[in-house]
């Protein structure tokens, strides 16, 4: 639903979302299937294939750091030129295929269920930007989206129409295809579009393209009037883009060999020989350079950021070659994010720009400064965060300022009429600014901003979602203080065993306006939306961690198929970089929750919310993330949400570090685990500054060149702390050959060392699946995503010992379809898959 906001990205924001995966599945099984095989484990791993797993070679290699030495015989796997590496990875893939051979029918069933729920064509609602309506859709049977636009013809009179034709803006009212991902995928076999930027005059589309999966993007510029790619402006290793006001000067950042954006360049279109001019270079390897246009297009900001500090420069977008002006000097621990509105600069920062007795030192606050006072740094505080609010982000419109807020972990948005009295002598509260808090449905976990490119609009678009509510696109009219539901993600072939989904939106009962005033909530008409809370239950719980800290836990299950103390469960976590663990709608859950699984999301420290939550789970406090995760797992068992021997875990990237460290410390806690492109060999990786992103990670995890930091990192590093001789859970570990964020060898080394050092009976059910073509985020579009999910779920079903029961249920499905008199209730009672209760 939010495709447009992904491609026509809004300007750089404070918080960047991370990729998160959500899983869940079940079948009713008696506890007798969980017999004890290994003395160290209360459950039995699935039987291995007839052939044993591959045994990689060992090459002596000594690691020496801070007076400590140890052997790493699998270090050779990080040498991509080793002639034995490709053969070994192919053998591991063959072993995974053999291990999963008996799940083929189940994978096909799951894939069929998932794809049957998807509409044949997925599209985003058009979003107006200037005279154009931009939108995307995925054509029927295709994997990827197509970016399109059309002129808003219904609002044009004949004079304007004639003038548009005179300017060469042909095709009024006709759809124009700007970019087709499917064509690129057919040409290269892989497609990843990083950033798209339309020029201010809407004549050019600049975008970055990765065709290998290694996230080294090349710049391409398309002339939208001719439909042709400009041939002489291709540049490699481009990250971010920003247009000047003339629509001909394009600024872009270049990355170095470690994929750190470090240089700003610009190119001038319109000449045969286009020269790339260097504008700014950041020599500090701990800082990345990002560029963005202010919302009004008046300035381009050059932001040199570490994970905790900022330095900001300005480029006059009307005179783009006049040089840079420094706005904010780099100060350790201080971040600074800038916007412009009619001669006033607004800033979000986490340090006071002037004296304030109320400042707590945590979170972001809002300040302002006149353009003429910029060099004197005469900033005026507007309002500070409080115990109730923390500011996460801001967006600017001609008549309104939109703030993204967090209130005790819940996302909120509000608009404030502009201009603000910046000469006010006292700090203001949101009420003083007559803020309008956007109405939200209850229990809405995730609120994501749309692209909202049009500065002149008074409408703010957002996408709302929860684990039981498909994505809803909502337009908030900030002038009239009304809102409308524009579109909701469609789910077809839904079979609800408890009745139709709740879809009456009663504003008097179900919408929470937070700090609302009754007169502020004006509803133009009854709106309708769907949620599936009658079928699936979403509970919010607070878990007390090892040190008394309260950790949020979200629990999702089916009203009809969940069984207290008996159901399997899957716990997901991330806990790094201050990123929010998004708990939004995932249609694949429907197949899985109907099998009775519990899906839970642990918002452990190190993740998002506010800066203190991130800090308390990073650096020397990283183990708090692990203990929080363990506490959430034990809570699910103790409170009867899952059977004590039927709990699985999943972690993606840095979340794989979380799960891997937990398994090392508590090998008996999980029955199965999925580690997606996991960060497991953290100690060796952080000691190699030549690897991409390594130096940037020092602020998140610590610099191992410092002995105290090294000792802490080494104490939880998953690869370095495998519990020798222990029984480990069944594990699916995935890697991608072209992954530039987490080297594929981290997963390969982990699997080899687990098999080498833990119980052989259990470790034979640890499999490594390497994508030999894609990168960190995999490959493929919506159908490929279903294939991957079906594989993952089938692994979990097999690892939990439920494959036999699943096959029996599938056989019962055939009998059910053939028997006209078979009761619906009997089929539901068996907890079979969706295909057993939905007619073709």
Secondary structure as GFF3:
##gff-version 3
##sequence-region A 1 840
A	DSSP	alpha_helix	3	7	.	.	.	ID=ss1
A	DSSP	three_ten_helix	31	33	.	.	.	ID=ss2
A	DSSP	beta_strand	62	65	.	.	.	ID=ss3
A	DSSP	beta_strand	68	71	.	.	.	ID=ss4
A	DSSP	three_ten_helix	75	78	.	.	.	ID=ss5
A	DSSP	alpha_helix	85	99	.	.	.	ID=ss6
A	DSSP	three_ten_helix	101	103	.	.	.	ID=ss7
A	DSSP	alpha_helix	104	117	.	.	.	ID=ss8
A	DSSP	beta_strand	122	123	.	.	.	ID=ss9
A	DSSP	beta_strand	127	129	.	.	.	ID=ss10
A	DSSP	beta_strand	132	138	.	.	.	ID=ss11
A	DSSP	beta_strand	146	151	.	.	.	ID=ss12
A	DSSP	three_ten_helix	153	155	.	.	.	ID=ss13
A	DSSP	alpha_helix	158	166	.	.	.	ID=ss14
A	DSSP	beta_strand	176	180	.	.	.	ID=ss15
A	DSSP	alpha_helix	181	188	.	.	.	ID=ss16
A	DSSP	beta_strand	192	198	.	.	.	ID=ss17
A	DSSP	beta_strand	204	210	.	.	.	ID=ss18
A	DSSP	beta_strand	218	223	.	.	.	ID=ss19
A	DSSP	beta_strand	228	229	.	.	.	ID=ss20
A	DSSP	three_ten_helix	231	233	.	.	.	ID=ss21
A	DSSP	beta_strand	235	236	.	.	.	ID=ss22
A	DSSP	beta_strand	238	243	.	.	.	ID=ss23
A	DSSP	beta_strand	249	255	.	.	.	ID=ss24
A	DSSP	beta_strand	261	268	.	.	.	ID=ss25
A	DSSP	beta_strand	276	281	.	.	.	ID=ss26
A	DSSP	beta_strand	288	293	.	.	.	ID=ss27
A	DSSP	beta_strand	299	305	.	.	.	ID=ss28
A	DSSP	beta_strand	310	316	.	.	.	ID=ss29
A	DSSP	beta_strand	325	328	.	.	.	ID=ss30
A	DSSP	beta_strand	336	341	.	.	.	ID=ss31
A	DSSP	beta_strand	344	349	.	.	.	ID=ss32
A	DSSP	beta_strand	365	370	.	.	.	ID=ss33
A	DSSP	three_ten_helix	371	373	.	.	.	ID=ss34
A	DSSP	beta_strand	380	383	.	.	.	ID=ss35
A	DSSP	beta_strand	390	396	.	.	.	ID=ss36
A	DSSP	beta_strand	400	407	.	.	.	ID=ss37
A	DSSP	beta_strand	410	417	.	.	.	ID=ss38
A	DSSP	beta_strand	436	437	.	.	.	ID=ss39
A	DSSP	beta_strand	440	441	.	.	.	ID=ss40
A	DSSP	beta_strand	446	449	.	.	.	ID=ss41
A	DSSP	beta_strand	459	466	.	.	.	ID=ss42
A	DSSP	beta_strand	469	477	.	.	.	ID=ss43
A	DSSP	beta_strand	482	488	.	.	.	ID=ss44
A	DSSP	beta_strand	502	505	.	.	.	ID=ss45
A	DSSP	alpha_helix	507	510	.	.	.	ID=ss46
A	DSSP	beta_strand	511	512	.	.	.	ID=ss47
A	DSSP	three_ten_helix	518	520	.	.	.	ID=ss48
A	DSSP	beta_strand	527	531	.	.	.	ID=ss49
A	DSSP	beta_strand	536	544	.	.	.	ID=ss50
A	DSSP	beta_strand	550	558	.	.	.	ID=ss51
A	DSSP	beta_strand	569	573	.	.	.	ID=ss52
A	DSSP	alpha_helix	589	593	.	.	.	ID=ss53
A	DSSP	beta_strand	598	602	.	.	.	ID=ss54
A	DSSP	alpha_helix	611	615	.	.	.	ID=ss55
A	DSSP	three_ten_helix	619	621	.	.	.	ID=ss56
A	DSSP	alpha_helix	623	638	.	.	.	ID=ss57
A	DSSP	beta_strand	647	652	.	.	.	ID=ss58
A	DSSP	alpha_helix	654	665	.	.	.	ID=ss59
A	DSSP	beta_strand	672	676	.	.	.	ID=ss60
A	DSSP	alpha_helix	682	686	.	.	.	ID=ss61
A	DSSP	three_ten_helix	695	697	.	.	.	ID=ss62
A	DSSP	alpha_helix	698	701	.	.	.	ID=ss63
A	DSSP	alpha_helix	707	716	.	.	.	ID=ss64
A	DSSP	three_ten_helix	718	721	.	.	.	ID=ss65
A	DSSP	beta_strand	730	736	.	.	.	ID=ss66
A	DSSP	alpha_helix	744	757	.	.	.	ID=ss67
A	DSSP	alpha_helix	760	763	.	.	.	ID=ss68
A	DSSP	beta_strand	766	771	.	.	.	ID=ss69
A	DSSP	alpha_helix	782	799	.	.	.	ID=ss70
A	DSSP	alpha_helix	803	818	.	.	.	ID=ss71
A	DSSP	alpha_helix	824	829	.	.	.	ID=ss72
A	DSSP	three_ten_helix	834	836	.	.	.	ID=ss73
###
